[in-house]
Amino acid sequence: MSLKKDKQKVLGEVFDDERIAGFLVGEAPEGFNRDFYLLERAYRGMKAENFETFVRMFQEQGLDLDSQSPEGQTLLARISEHAQGEDYAAILRAAGAK
């Protein structure tokens, strides 16, 4: 029996402004601050250059860069612990996150 992949790997996926703005839509799971949830979801789903555009859009909507996780951490504090989070942390700092 031969197993065949049901999906092809997508390389070079395009994140235009419309796609990035889609990360501003959605409700947080129970117990999560919505602003924090949206920020973290974008951080996990985007390259740094797209995340920078997202942060600008996020602020234009009046959302809070210093919102906190259920554990009381801001996204900046959380990703400062990640080895690959340096570029994202710099974007948040430049936007005024504490």
C-alpha positions as CSV (number, residue, x, y, z in Angstrom):
1,M,0.0,0.0,0.0
2,S,1.3,3.4,-1.0
3,L,0.8,6.4,1.2
4,K,0.3,9.7,-0.6
5,K,0.5,13.2,0.9
6,D,-2.9,14.9,0.8
7,K,-1.4,18.4,0.9
8,Q,1.5,20.0,-0.9
9,K,3.9,22.1,1.1
10,V,3.5,25.9,0.3
11,L,6.7,27.8,0.0
12,G,6.9,31.6,-0.3
13,E,3.5,32.2,1.0
14,V,2.4,35.8,0.4
15,F,1.2,38.0,3.3
16,D,-0.4,41.1,1.7
17,D,-2.1,43.8,3.8
18,E,-5.4,42.0,3.5
19,R,-4.0,38.8,4.8
20,I,-2.2,40.5,7.6
21,A,-5.4,42.4,8.6
22,G,-7.1,39.0,8.9
23,F,-5.1,38.4,12.0
24,L,-6.9,41.3,13.7
25,V,-10.2,39.4,13.4
26,G,-11.3,36.8,15.9
27,E,-12.2,36.2,19.5
28,A,-9.9,35.0,22.2
29,P,-10.5,31.7,24.0
30,E,-12.0,32.0,27.4
31,G,-9.6,33.4,29.9
32,F,-7.4,35.2,27.4
33,N,-7.3,38.9,26.8
34,R,-8.3,39.5,23.2
35,D,-5.5,41.9,22.4
36,F,-2.9,39.6,23.8
37,Y,-4.4,36.7,21.9
38,L,-4.3,38.5,18.6
39,L,-0.7,39.7,19.1
40,E,0.5,36.2,20.0
41,R,-1.3,34.6,17.1
42,A,0.3,37.0,14.7
43,Y,3.7,36.5,16.3
44,R,3.4,32.7,15.9
45,G,2.0,32.9,12.3
46,M,4.1,35.6,10.6
47,K,7.6,36.4,9.6
48,A,9.1,39.5,11.3
49,E,8.5,41.8,8.3
50,N,4.9,40.9,8.2
51,F,4.6,41.2,12.0
52,E,5.8,44.8,11.8
53,T,2.9,45.6,9.4
54,F,0.6,43.8,11.8
55,V,1.7,45.8,14.8
56,R,1.1,49.1,12.9
57,M,-2.4,47.9,12.0
58,F,-3.0,46.7,15.6
59,Q,-2.1,50.2,17.0
60,E,-4.2,51.9,14.4
61,Q,-7.2,50.0,15.8
62,G,-6.3,51.3,19.3
63,L,-5.4,47.9,20.6
64,D,-3.0,47.4,23.6
65,L,0.5,46.2,22.9
66,D,1.0,45.8,26.7
67,S,-2.0,43.5,27.1
68,Q,-1.3,40.4,29.2
69,S,-1.5,36.7,29.0
70,P,-3.5,34.7,31.6
71,E,-0.2,34.4,33.4
72,G,0.3,38.1,33.5
73,Q,3.0,38.4,30.9
74,T,3.0,40.9,28.0
75,L,4.0,39.5,24.6
76,L,7.2,41.4,24.8
77,A,8.1,39.7,28.1
78,R,7.1,36.3,26.7
79,I,9.0,36.4,23.5
80,S,12.1,37.9,25.1
81,E,12.6,34.4,26.4
82,H,12.5,32.9,22.9
83,A,15.7,32.3,21.0
84,Q,14.1,33.3,17.7
85,G,12.0,36.2,19.2
86,E,14.7,39.0,19.0
87,D,13.4,40.6,15.7
88,Y,9.8,40.5,17.0
89,A,10.8,42.0,20.3
90,A,12.6,44.8,18.6
91,I,9.5,45.6,16.6
92,L,7.4,45.7,19.7
93,R,9.8,47.9,21.5
94,A,10.0,50.3,18.5
95,A,6.2,50.5,18.6
96,G,6.3,51.5,22.3
97,A,5.6,48.2,24.1
98,K,7.0,47.9,27.6
